[in-house]
Amino acid sequence: MEHQNIEYKESWRDEYIKWICGFANANGGKIYVGINDNGIVTGIADAKKLLEEIPNKTKDILGILVDVNLKTKTKKQYLEIIVEAYPYPVSYKGQYHFRSGSTKQELKGAALDKFILQKQGKRWDAVPQPNLTVKELAKSAFDYFKNKAAGTQRVTPEVLKDKPEVLLQKLHLKTDTGYFKRAAILLFHPDPEKYITGAYIKLGFFNSDDDLAFQDEAHGHLFEQVEKIMDLLLTKYLKATISYKGLNRIEQYPIPETALREALLNAVVHKDYSSGNPIQISVYTNKIIIWNEGELPDDWTVESLKTKHPSRPFNPDIANCFFRAGLIEAWGRGTIKILNECKLAKVTLPIFKYDLSGFVIEFGYRSRQNSLSTVPKTESSTTDKVMYQIANNESVTIAELAKKLEVTNRTIERAIKQLQTENKIRRIGSDKSGSWKLTDK
């Protein structure tokens, strides 16, 4: 019977002021005293006394006001306590309670820090970082940012000539009190993990759900991490399908590169860096899962991400720098761009998932492709290699192809027969003195 905004108590105890605190710190709600968990009125004997005591104790302990109303049903009296949501943190004897779902929890550690920042209208990446100096920051990070931003028209040419400290000031990464923000560490420090635990990306290949075959990690500033992970995905973890148009060799990955990069940038910009957990990318033989411990705005669902929506980044200062560098858009179009790129490439649309553990984007592969570098060599992959060799030497012989590709003559003959059947190659002239031609198909 209970839910997000309602709590039932058969009798009153002063410790229930914690529940009032929880509602005040969340979205407000109502507490009914004299009703059991099934919503049945059981009544209380001292209703009129509590009608006066509860508001006074709440004011003395929490410093807030509540409305307490006397109700009657089937000749039984019960109380209705109406709690408004408060715009600032409400403390119960130094403890901060919060209503979540149908339960109350005491906020501690990182959860408490996040809660207090939100109530103050601040974000985690904007918190000042003591003891950080501009000398600690990486020249390569500033060079990367300036090179990317130079062609975007999102930063004036004069700003790009500024020294690092002035540039950080103009990017709003320095507070009025002279401290650099946490965002400056993630964006420009060569080793963000010195200050922020878990500020890196893990990448692993799995043969099955629990069989890790190999893995890599990307460390360094966020710009560097993105470039490292994209390079690893495209050169080590994924295999492009090769096709030909005339003499032009065309490579196509199982997931559009632009969609994959956008998903990675989405994870980096929206991650909750206070959690201490790295972004995790799991590559399988038929899918890629990108997970980060981020949060959606309170009034959003995953369906909100599939339609036009405002830009509300979890880390606004980080997002601003990525936008200035031309890496992301500023209008909440990231997830829509991912979907559109997949539609354009005619591949399976990704699945967005969100729960208390974090946010997930799951890409499925084209079913007709052998997508991964770890997939065993097959005749279909041999045909791609044969076409590549023919494109470079139309007079190449079956024996030469077999030697180059380290397979038998019979394997090459089968591959050529398949290519001829599919009208991808044709023979010009005799078997001995003729040559191969790639068709437009």
N, C-alpha and C positions, 0 to 999 in steps of 0.2 A: 504493500500500500504506500510506503514512503517513497519519495523520489527526490530529485534535485532540490526542490524548494519547500519541502514539507517534512516535518519530524513529529512523531507521536511519542508522548510520555504518559504513562499511567499516573505517575505522581511527580511531585516537584522535588528536586535536590538542587542546592546552590551550585553544584558543579556543572549543572546544565547551562550555566552562563557561558561555558566553553562553546556550546552549540550556537548560542547567540553570536558569539565572537566569530565562529565559522561562517555563519550566514552573512554577517556584516562584511567580512573580508572577501566573500564571493559575490553572488548575485542577489543577495537578500533572500527572504523566505519567511515561513510561518512555522511556529512550534505550537502544538496543541497539547495541553496538559489535562489529563483526565480521559484520554483516548488510548486504547491499546494498539498494538502493531497491526491489527486487522481493521482498524478504523472504527471500532465499536466504542461508543461512549461508555466509560465505566464510572465517571464522575470523581470529584474530589471534595473532601469535607471542608477544607479551609480556603475555598476559592476567594472569598472577599478579602481575607488577610493577605493572600498572595497577590491580589490585584494591586495592592499598594507596595508590597515588599519587592516584587520582581523589578519594576521600573527603577526604584531607588537603588537597589543593589547593582543593577546593570549600569546605572550612571556612575556609581562610586567606583566600580571595579574596571569597567571598560571605557568610561567617559563618553558613552553614546546614549541616545534616547530610543526607547522602544514603545510601541503602543501595546497595551494589554487590555483585552476585551473579555468580559464575562459572558459566557454563552450557556444556554440551557437546551437540553434535548431529553425527551422522555423523563422529565422531572429531575434530571441529573445535570449538575453544573460542571462546566469545564472552562478552561482559559484558552484564548487565542492570543499568541504573542507575535506581533508583526515586526519583522526586522528589515530595515532598509539596507541596501548596499552602500557602503561608505567609500569615498574616493581616496581615502588615506588608510594606512595599515592600522588595524585595531588590535590591541594587545590585551591578553588575559594574564595578568601577573607576570609579565615578561615573556609569555608564550604567544605564538601566533597560530591560531587555528583557522582552518579553511574547509568549507563545505565542498566536497567533490562527489558527484553522483549522489548516492544515498548514504554516504559515510562522511565522517569528520576526521580530519588528519591534522596533526601538528606539524607545521612547516619548520624544517631545520636545514642547515648547511646551504647547498647550492639552490635548493628549492626556495628557501627563505630569502636568499639574496635576490633571486629572480623576481619573487613576489613583491619585495619592497621596491625594486627598481621600476617594475611595471606600475605600481601605485604612484610612484613619483614621476611617471611619464618618461622614464629613461630606459635605454636598452643596454644590454650587457656589453656590447662592443664599444659603447661610448664612455665607459667607466675609466677614469684616469689611472695610469700605471706609474707608481712612484719609481724612482731610480733608473728609469729608462732614458738614455741619452741618444742623440742623433748619430753619434759616432758608432754606436752598436749596429745601426741599420745597414742593409746591404746595398752597395752601389748598383749591383746587377738588377735589383728590384726596381730602383728608380729609373734605370736605363730602360728596362722592359716597359714600365708604365709610360714613360715619355715617348718611346717608339710607337707604342700602340695608340696612344692618345693623339699623336701628331696628325693622323689622318682622319680623325673623327669629327672635328669642329665642335667638340664638346668641352674643350679646354683651349683658352686663347694661347697663341704662340708665345706671348710674353711670359705666361705662367710656366711654360715648359723650360724656360731658360733660368728659372729661379733655383736657388740652392735648395737642398733637401729640406731644411728646417722651414724655409718660407713656403715651399710647396706643400708641406704637411699642414701648415697653418691655413693655406687657401683651400685645401681639401677638407677642412674642418676636422682634422685629426689631432688638433692640439687644443686644450681647454684654455679658458680665460686665466686660469691660475698658473699656466705654464707647463702643465703635465701633458705628455702624449697619451692618447687614448689606446685602449687595448687593440682596437682595429689597426693601429699603426704597427703593432707587433706582428699581427698575422699577415699584414700586407707587405711589410718591408724589412722584417727582421730575418737574418739568415737561418736562425734556429728558434722559431716561435715556441718550441716545447720547453725552452729555458724558463718561460713564464707561464705557459698555458699547456697543461697536460692534455695529451690526445690530439694535438693540433697537427695531424698528418692523415694520410689516406692509405688504407690497406687494400690490396688487390690480390685475389686468389683465384686459381682455376680448380674446379671440382669435377672429378669424373662422375660422381654421384652426389646425393644430398650431403653425405658426411665423409666423402673421400677426397681430401685435399691433395692435389697432385703437385702444385708448386705455388709460390706466392711472391709478391714484391711489395715494397712500401715506398711512398713518395714523401719526402721531408723537405724542409725549406720554406720560404715564403709562399703564400697561396698562389701567386702567379706561376711560380716554379712547379708547384705540386700539380696544377692543372695540366701544364705542358708535359710533365713526366708521365702522368697517367694516360693521357691521350696517346702519347708515343708508344707506351707499353701495350695498350689495347690494340693499336693498329699494326704493330710490328711483331708482337709476341703472342697475344691472346686470341686475336681474330684473324681469320683468313679471308681474303677477298676472292670472290669468284671472278675469273678472267674471261672476258669475251672480246670479240674483235669486230670493228667496223672498218672494212677495207683493211688498211695496214695499221690502223690505230688500235692500240691495246687499251681496253677499258676494264678497270678494276671496280668491283662493287662489293661493299661489305654487307654482312647480313643485317646490320642496323645502319641507317644513314649517319654518316659521320657528324653532320650538323646536329642531328637529334641527340646523338650520344654526347657530344660536347655540351649541348644546352642542358642536358640532364645532370652532367657533372658540375657545371657552373651553378645550377640550381641547388645542388647539395652543398656546395662550398659556401654560397651566399646565405643560405637559410639554416645552416647547421647551428645547433645550440652548443657553443664551444665551452660552456660551463660544465657540461656533463663529464668531460674527461675521456670520452670515447671517440676514436677516430671514425671518419667516414669509411664504410666498408663496401667494396664492390666484389660481388661473387659471380664468376664466369662459369657457366656450365656448357654442356654440349648442345643445349637447345635454348638457352636463355641467359640474360644478364640481369642481376639484381643490384641496384644501387640503393644503399640504406644510409640514412643519417638521422641523428637524434635531434630532429627539428620539430617545430610545432606549427600547426595551422592557426590562423586567427580564430578566436572563440566562436564566431558566427559562421565559419566556413566548413564545408565538407569537401571530399575529393571531387564531387560533382561540380563544385564551384570552380575548380581548376580547369574544367573542360569548356567553360564559356568565358566571355569577356569579363574581366574582373580588375579591380584597382591593384596597383602595386603596393604591397605591404610587406616588405622584406623583414625577416627576423633580425637581420643585422644591417640597419640602414646605412651606417658609415662604410661598411665593407661593400655593400651594394652600390653606393655612390661612386666609389673608386673603380669598381668593375665597369660601371656604366660609362664613366669618363674615359676609360681605356677602350671603350667600344666592344667590350666582351659580352655585355648583356643589354637588353632593352629596359627602359624605366617605366613601362606601362603595363606590367603584369602580363606580358605576352609570352613568357618563357614556356609554360606548359602547353599553351596553344601552339606555339612554334614547334614543339616536339611532336605533337599530334599531326600537325600539317605536313611536316617533313616526312613522317612515316606514311601518311596518305599519299603524298606525291610519289614516294618510292614504291608504293603498292606493297607495303609490308604490314605485318600484324601490328595493330595499335598497342602501345604500351599500357600496362595496368598501373594505376595509382592506388596506393594503400596507405592508410594512416590509422594508427592506434597509439596507446600510451607508450609503446616502445620506440616510436619514431615514424619517419616518413620513408616510403619505399616507391621506387619506380622499377617496374619489371618489364624488360623487353623480351619478346619471343622472336626466334629466328625464322627466316623463310624456310619452309619445310622442304623445298626442292634443293637446298644448298648444303654442301659440306662446309660448315662455317668456321671451324676452329683449326688452328695450327696443329692441334694434337690429334685430329681425326686421321686414322691410318690412310695411307695412299691407296687410291682406288683407280679403276680404269677411267672414271669420269675426270679425275684430276690429271691423269696421264694425257687425256685428249687436250686439256688446256695447255699443257706443256708442249705437246706436239704442234699445236697451232702457233705457239710462241716461237718455236724453232723454225717453222715454215715461214713465218713473217720475216724472220731475219735471214733466211737462206732458202729460197724456193727450190733449189736444186738438191737439197739434203736428201740422203737415201735412207731407207729403212734401217740398214745396218748402222749408219751414223747416228740416227735417232736413238736406236737401242743402246748404243755405247754412251751417248750423252746423258740419257735418262736412267741408265743403269737398270734396264729391264731387258726382257727377251725380245727377239724379232717377232715372235708370235703376239706378244702384248702390243707392239707397235702396229702390227697388221690389223688387230682388232680395233685399236683406237682410230686408225685411218678409215677403216670400213664404217665405223660409227659416224665419223665426221662427214664422210661422203653421203651416207644415208640421210643425215641431217642437213645436207646441202651447205655445209660450212666450208668445204674445200673441194677442188676438182683437179683432175690430172690433165695437163696439157702435153701432148706428144706421147712418145713410147715410154715403156717402163724403164728402159735403160738410159735414154738421152733426153727424156722429157723433164717437166718441172711441175711443181704444185702452185695452185693459185687459191688465195683466200677469197671467198665470195663476200658480197656485201652483207649477207645474212650472218 
